[in-house]
């Protein structure tokens, strides 16, 4: 089955992609095109009818995923501006218009200390991921609904995934992310002012056989033992005493969040009583995300999600469209959102609750039989975390087998050709279902 037309992959005329890249055919964009200079999903009956019911030929199930905070890097738009100057400049103008200031200048020129601030980093990462996706759409006629069955994103990346999946417009999502970042930053400052102390996040890396024991030991230590209940479990504990599991990223990595003093005590406790010595790495984060300190941000998000769209022409419509083009996996439940109301609730709680990334990947891999994975956005952290769980799948065409990432233009040909060449590779159980 050929998903990209023409005898060879051909790039739109005028694009400057080097390193021997052949090109990809371009055709007018029909879905998720910019309307009146703003990002908007096109409204047509065929698109609506296609939601969650693709009539395309059988192919391996495929997921698209997006990164969270921490992958930001000064100059991360540069390769795309060099390869696709006209299209990239147009999209940057649209992003800056949406932001209300030239956030592209900070992304491109820094300084790094500004780009790493939560209030800049979160909108910048989400915007950069969508920026790359829009270039794929406009330059290569690459439409998400034609190639993917599921969408998901790590923490902040969940907002990007919802844009890609057709649940929310870029303009509305950017506004939510911007307000979310401010609310999270203010929650941290409030904790510092009221209780003092230092707050942050620490990645803990261990051997896979120790992970479940490590999680249990931490939950026993902090008195939190169930998923999705942080808002109740620590409501009477002052922030200076709080430390909880922010992320369960893979079979050998979790992230702790909260009081740095408390985290150090916990790590020492684990090393003394668990019988092994996990590696602890402090993350470059100015706030303890996914900890009870973030509870005020949940209220802010719930209020914002109860409002209508901010996009001109959609002011009377709900900010969330449900269903989307394909199922989107929640960070909180590690399962697809089941309704508009549940989506709003879990998306708001995502500021506070544990990111169950490993559980989400296992669900897609083991239950939904996803066999191809494509990460879109800056950095390779997401691809590496997915690759840890799913391993080598099918035909080993690129790094990671069935796990690819598009972070700069030089990877586009490799990934799109990989998707094309694996389009007919089905496992025996999938062939029997036909």
Secondary structure by P-SEA (a helix, b strand, c coil): cccccccccccccccccccbbbbbbbccccccccccccccccccaaaaaaccccccccccbbbbbbccccccccccaaaaaaacaaaaaaaaaaaaaaacccccccccccccccccccccaaaaaaaaaaaaaaaaaaaccccccccccbbbbcccaaaaaaaaaccccaaaaaaaaaaaaaaaaaaaaaaaaacccccbbbbbbbcccaaaaaaaaaaaaaccccccccccccccccccccccccccccccbbbbbccaaaaaaaaaaaaacccbbbbbbbcccccccccccaaaaaaaaaaaaaccccccccccccccccccccbbbbcccccccccaaaaaaaaaaccccccaaaaaaaaaaccccccbbbbbcccaaaaaaaaaccccccccccccccccccccccaaaaaaaaaaaacccccaaaaaac
